[in-house]
Amino acid sequence: MIYLFHLPVIPSIFAGAALTATSIGITSRVLAEIGQLATKEGQIILGAAVVDDVLGIIVLAVVASLASTGNVDVKEVGLIIASATGFLLGVLFAGGLINKAFLGMARLFKTRGGIIVPALSLSFLLGYVGTVLKLEAILGAFAAGLVLDDTDKREDLEKLTKPIADILVPIFFVAVGAKTDLSVLNPAIPANREGLIIASFLITVAILGKIVTGVAILGQPGINRLAIGVG
């Protein structure tokens, strides 16, 4: 981006970070609906999506920090990556203890919120720890989700969080979408054309890059590599 389109460093980094974005929820839902979730290809796609989500969260923490400082400091970026990686690994290693504390707290509640209140509390707590480490709060919430995914109360917790997600997720997408300036997509305006060319380039690179990674899978004979790349 820097050499091809002569963009500044920060916007180029954000463009690269945008290419890491994925949605494991959409991926798993589509695979389940077409009956391919349990196949070898489906498991590879889902496993890659999980790893991609973890790396994407780390990348998000890095670019968010760059956005706040306005410059690229290699030492600072290395520190953020180390902090984010250490934070996630630390939470995962302590997952057993956290789950025991979660279940113990859940037993203390005698109301309908006996499971959801401790779960949200854990998410807020780890989100706060993330901000203390100069990371994004979403990294802490993501870590809480990874830990609670292994709890015995997973199914009950999932049922209780769905109504909350049904309310908050649409608000999030509407709030983000409302900030989008659709006029920049109008090719009739000369000032927009360079941006549209860059966007088309990024979309092409994203599609081709993912298809190539599917073809490059080793040690798995007889699988549909094109399907994995597309997935």
C-alpha positions in Angstrom: 0.0 0.0 0.0 2.8 2.4 0.9 4.8 1.7 -2.3 1.9 0.9 -4.7 -0.5 3.7 -3.8 1.9 6.0 -1.9 -0.3 6.0 1.3 1.0 7.0 4.7 2.2 4.3 7.1 -0.8 4.4 9.5 -3.5 4.1 6.8 -1.6 1.3 5.2 -1.4 -0.6 8.4 -5.1 -0.2 9.0 -5.7 -1.5 5.4 -3.6 -4.6 6.2 -5.4 -5.1 9.5 -8.7 -5.0 7.7 -7.7 -8.0 5.7 -7.5 -10.1 8.9 -11.2 -9.6 9.7 -13.4 -12.7 9.7 -16.6 -13.9 11.4 -16.5 -17.3 13.0 -20.2 -17.0 13.8 -21.2 -16.5 10.2 -18.8 -19.2 9.0 -20.0 -21.8 11.4 -23.7 -21.0 10.7 -23.3 -21.3 6.9 -21.3 -24.6 7.3 -24.0 -26.0 9.6 -26.9 -25.0 7.3 -25.3 -26.7 4.3 -24.4 -29.8 6.4 -20.7 -29.4 6.1 -19.7 -28.4 9.6 -18.6 -32.0 10.7 -16.6 -32.6 7.5 -12.8 -32.5 7.4 -13.0 -29.3 5.3 -15.5 -27.7 7.7 -13.3 -28.5 10.7 -10.2 -27.0 8.9 -12.2 -23.8 8.0 -13.5 -23.5 11.6 -10.1 -24.1 13.2 -8.5 -21.5 10.9 -11.3 -19.1 11.8 -10.6 -19.5 15.5 -6.9 -18.9 15.1 -7.7 -16.0 12.8 -10.0 -14.5 15.5 -7.3 -14.6 18.1 -4.7 -13.1 15.8 -7.2 -10.5 14.6 -7.9 -9.4 18.2 -4.2 -8.9 18.7 -3.9 -7.0 15.5 -6.8 -4.8 16.5 -5.1 -4.0 19.8 -2.0 -3.0 17.9 -3.7 -0.8 15.3 -5.9 0.8 18.0 -2.8 1.8 19.9 -1.3 3.2 16.7 -4.4 5.2 16.1 -4.1 6.8 19.5 -0.4 7.6 19.3 -0.4 8.6 15.6 3.0 7.0 14.9 4.7 3.6 14.5 7.1 2.8 17.3 8.5 -0.7 16.7 9.3 -1.1 20.4 5.8 0.0 21.4 4.2 -2.4 18.8 6.4 -5.2 20.1 5.3 -4.5 23.6 1.6 -4.4 22.7 1.9 -7.8 20.8 3.7 -9.3 23.8 1.1 -7.9 26.2 -1.8 -9.1 24.2 -0.3 -12.6 23.6 0.7 -12.9 27.3 -2.7 -11.8 28.4 -4.6 -14.3 26.3 -2.3 -17.2 27.1 -2.4 -16.3 30.8 -6.2 -16.3 30.9 -6.3 -19.6 29.0 -3.8 -21.2 31.3 -5.8 -20.0 34.3 -9.1 -21.1 32.6 -9.6 -24.0 35.1 -9.4 -21.7 38.1 -11.5 -19.1 36.5 -14.2 -21.6 35.7 -14.2 -22.9 39.3 -14.6 -19.3 40.5 -17.4 -18.7 38.0 -19.3 -21.8 39.0 -18.8 -21.0 42.7 -20.2 -17.5 42.2 -23.1 -18.8 40.2 -24.1 -21.1 43.1 -24.3 -18.1 45.4 -27.0 -16.5 43.4 -30.6 -17.6 44.0 -32.1 -15.6 41.2 -32.7 -16.1 37.5 -29.4 -14.2 36.9 -27.3 -16.8 38.7 -25.3 -17.6 35.6 -25.4 -14.5 33.4 -24.4 -12.1 36.2 -21.1 -13.8 37.0 -20.4 -14.3 33.2 -20.9 -10.6 32.5 -18.9 -9.7 35.6 -16.0 -11.8 34.3 -16.2 -10.2 30.9 -16.2 -6.7 32.4 -13.3 -7.6 34.7 -11.1 -9.0 32.0 -12.0 -6.1 29.7 -10.9 -3.7 32.5 -7.6 -5.7 32.9 -7.1 -5.4 29.2 -7.4 -1.6 29.3 -5.0 -1.5 32.2 -2.5 -3.3 30.1 -3.1 -0.6 27.4 -5.0 -3.1 25.2 -8.6 -3.0 24.0 -11.4 -4.0 26.3 -12.7 -6.3 23.6 -9.6 -8.4 24.0 -10.6 -9.1 27.6 -14.2 -9.9 26.7 -12.9 -12.2 24.0 -10.7 -14.0 26.5 -13.7 -14.4 28.9 -15.6 -16.0 26.0 -12.8 -18.5 25.4 -12.7 -19.4 29.1 -16.5 -19.7 29.6 -16.8 -21.8 26.4 -15.3 -24.7 28.4 -17.6 -24.4 31.4 -20.2 -27.0 32.3 -22.9 -24.3 32.1 -22.0 -23.4 28.5 -25.4 -24.4 27.0 -27.4 -22.6 29.7 -25.1 -19.5 29.4 -25.6 -19.5 25.6 -29.4 -19.5 26.0 -29.3 -16.6 28.4 -26.9 -14.5 26.4 -28.8 -14.9 23.1 -31.6 -12.4 24.1 -28.9 -9.9 25.2 -27.0 -10.3 21.9 -30.3 -10.0 20.0 -30.7 -6.5 21.5 -27.1 -5.2 21.5 -25.7 -6.7 18.3 -28.1 -4.9 16.0 -27.5 -1.7 17.8 -23.7 -2.2 17.3 -24.1 -2.8 13.6 -26.5 0.1 13.1 -24.3 2.4 15.1 -21.3 1.4 12.9 -23.2 1.5 9.7 -24.7 5.0 10.5 -21.1 6.4 10.5 -20.5 5.1 7.0 -20.4 7.8 4.4 -21.9 6.1 1.3 -21.1 9.1 -0.8 -17.5 8.0 -1.0 -18.7 5.0 -3.1 -19.9 7.2 -5.9 -17.5 6.8 -8.8 -19.0 9.9 -10.5 -17.0 12.0 -8.0 -13.4 12.2 -9.2 -12.1 12.5 -5.6 -13.6 9.0 -4.8 -12.0 7.1 -7.7 -8.6 6.6 -6.1 -10.3 5.2 -2.9 -12.5 2.9 -5.0 -9.4 1.6 -6.8 -7.7 0.9 -3.5 -10.8 -0.8 -2.1 -11.1 -3.0 -5.2 -7.4 -3.9 -4.9 -7.9 -4.9 -1.2 -10.9 -7.0 -2.0 -9.0 -8.8 -4.8 -6.0 -9.5 -2.5 -8.3 -10.7 0.3 -10.1 -13.2 -2.0 -7.0 -14.5 -3.8 -5.0 -14.7 -0.5 -7.6 -16.9 1.2 -8.0 -19.2 -1.8 -4.2 -19.6 -2.0 -4.1 -20.6 1.6 -6.6 -23.3 1.0 -4.5 -24.7 -1.8 -1.4 -24.5 0.3 -2.7 -26.9 3.0 -0.2 -29.8 3.5 -0.6 -33.3 4.8 -4.3 -33.6 4.0 -4.8 -35.7 0.9 -8.2 -35.9 -0.7 -9.7 -32.7 0.7 -11.4 -30.0 -1.3 -8.8 -27.3 -1.1 -10.8 -24.8 -3.2 -13.8 -25.2 -0.8 -11.5 -24.5 2.2 -10.0 -21.4 0.5 -13.5 -20.1 -0.3 -14.7 -21.0 3.2 
